[in-house]
Every structure is written in C-alpha cells, then in structure tokens.
C-alpha cells in the first residue's frame, strides 16, 4: 500500500449524497477518486465472477454473457441472506483491487467511496472517515430520481443497509439541504485533513 497517500473514506446510506460529496472533495483537494460501485461494475464483467454469481443466484441473472444488475439488485435488496451471500463472493476481490489502486497512486489525497466500506473491511485502508446522513424522505426521492426505480425498490435498498455509519466516522454531515448548506464546515474539515496529511508524511 502507498504509505504517502492520505485516504479519506466516504460512508453513509444510499441517497445521502456520497458521490456528490466525493466529487466535491476530489475537486477541492485535487484527489484521486476510487468509487466502490465502479470497482463492483468492473468485477461483474469478470468471467470467473459471473460464473460464481450465476452459480449462486441462477442463470436467469445472466444476459448476453453479462450480469443483469437490475435483476441481481432486486434479489439481494429484498433478502438479507442473499445480500450477505453476494458480499461474501465479491468483497475479498474488491478489497485487493482497491488496495492495488491505492498502492499505484501518486496522488497526495485519495477519496474512497463505497456503500460496503465497513462490511468489506475497506475502512482498514482509510486514514479519515466522513459520514453523510439525510432525512429518509429526501433519500428516497434522490434514489428514485437517480436510479430510475420505484418506491418499493428504493425502500428495500434503505432497509438492506446498516444504520450505524456514524459510529465509524471522524466527520458527520447532514446533506438534507444539499452540499451548499455545509460548505463552511467542509472547508474547515479540508483544512484539518491537510494538516493531518502533513503530520503523517513529515
């Protein structure tokens, strides 16, 4: 692992604005962005992974040689055991892929955003953790809009996720009113991160 990069983790439930926050920090800290969801997408195109997942969840979820993420999502977000089984198949490989990206990076800062940060142990790779939260109704609205899903599916996604993210955080922000409403607090946090990075590497 690259000992010089300062890795900032972004956690929180679906619809709290993790990707938006990540991009904001990437821009203002000139950081590298590692997106857990993108890593998962790459992995779902791997032939060995497709075989392992279809073996567990059935050939119906494979279309044109690829995993149908919508079908898979409906299965795992409606049933906790199925979600745990999928996580068991994917998390170890995802961890190695993320660890390698960090090792190869020449950026001073890295933003790591992953819905499964805690469950998959990605938090071991992080120096500082930022947690986002927002009102449930706002989160549902954001999910329905951004993912083009119905209310029931959005509710299942929220139910499938843990509710103790704040316990793992160094910083907690409420994004119900949007990022604009917390910009002063973000500036303060970024200054503290710059100081922490300097102390770490000097």
N, C-alpha and C positions, 0 to 999 in steps of 0.2 A: 504493500500500500504506500502511496505517495505520502511521505511524512510532512511535506511542506504545505500542501493544500489544506485550507480550513473549510471543513464540510458543514453546511447548515442544512438540517433536516426540516422539512415542512410536513406537518401532520394535521389531521382533522377529518371529520366525516365528509361524506360526499355532499357537494353543494355549498361548502364553506369558502370556496374561492382559492383553493391551494394552487392551481395552475396559474391563475392571475397573479397571486402573490409571488409565486416563483419567478415569473417573467419580470415582475417589478424589481425584485432583488437582483436578478441576473443583469438587468439594465443598469441599475444604480451601483452595483458592486463590480461590474464587468466580470461576472462569474460564468463558469460553465454550468449548464443545466443538464442534470440527469433525471429523466422522468420515468418513474416505475412503470407507468402504463405503457410507455413506448417500448421498454425492455420486454414487458409481457407480450406485446404485439409481435416483436421480433421472434420471441420464443415460440409463439403459437404457429409460426411458419416453419419451424424446425420439424423435419420428418419424424425424428425419434420422439419428440414431444407430442406430435399429432397422434402417433401410434399409442403412446401411453395414455393420453386423454381419451381417445376413442375406445380404448380397451376398457376404461373405467366407466365411461358415460354412454357408450353405444355409437355405432357408425352413423346414426342419424344426424349427429352434430358435425359431420364432415361433408362439405360440399365442394366439388371441383378440386379435391385434394387439400382443402384448407378447412380449419375450424371455423364454423359459423359462430361468431362471438355472441350474437344476439340469442341464439338458441342455448348456448352454453350458459350465458348470463341468467336467462330465465330459470334454468335448472338450479344453479348454485345460489342465487339470491333468494330463492324460495325455500331452500332447505340447508340448514346449517351443517349437517353432516357432509353433504355434497361439496359445500364450500371448503370445509376442512380437508376433504379428500383432494380437491383441486390444488389447494395451497401446498399440501404435502408433496404433490407431484412437481410443482413449479418453483417453490421458494428457494431451494438449495441452489439450483442453477442460476436463478435470478441474482442471488447474493454474489456468486462468483463473477457474473457478468458486470455487476455494479462495482465490485471491488477492483476488477481489472480496469474499468474506465477511470476510476479514481487514481489508480496506480500510474496510468499513462498520461494523466492530465498535467499540463504545465500552467494551469490557472492558479492564482492565489486563493480564489474562493470557488467553491462548488456548491450549487444548490441541488439537493436531493429531495425529490418529491415522490412519495409513494403511499398509496392508501393502506398498504400492508406493512408499513415501516416497522411497527412494533412486533406484529405476529411473525414476520420473516426474519427478525433479528438485524435488519438493516441499521438499526439505531447504534449498533456497535461501530459503525463506520463514521458516525457523526460527532462533531465537536460541540455544536449548539443546536437546540431543537426549538422550532417555532410551531405553536399550535394555533389553529384557527377554529372559531366557532361562529355560529349564526343561528337565528331563530328558525325553528323547524319549517314553518310555512314558506319562508324565503328559500330555504334549502330545497324544498320540494319544487318550488317554482323554477329555480335555476336548473335543477336536474331535468325536469320535463322539457324545458326550453332547449338546453344544450345537447341533450341526448335523444331528443325526439321520442320520448317514451310516455306511457300513460301513468296516471296517478298511482295505480296499484303497484306497478313495477318500481316506481320511484320510492314508494313506501317500503317495499320489500328490501330495496338496497339500503335504506336507512336502518331498518330493523336488523339487517345482517351484520352491521358494523358495531364495533366496540364503542363504549361511551366514556372511557376513562383516559382519553388522549391527554387531557390537561395534566394528569399525574406525571407525564414524561417530559413536560415542556419547561424550557428556560424562559420562554416568552409566550404570552397568550394574547390574542387579538380577537375582538368581536367584529366580524365583517358584515353584520346585518345591514348596515347603512352604506356598505361599499368601502373600497380601499381609500377613497378620497378623505373619508371621515377620520382616518387613523394615520394620516401622513406624518404628522408631527411625532407621534410615537414610533413610527417606523424609522424616521431619521435618527431618533435617539438610539434605537436598537442597532442600527447600522454603525453608528459611531462606536458603540460598545463592542460590536463584532470586530471592527477594525483594530481596536485596542487589544482585544483577545488574540487576534491573529498575530499582531506584532509581538506580544508577550510570548506566544507559542514558538515563534520562529527566530527570536533574538535573545 
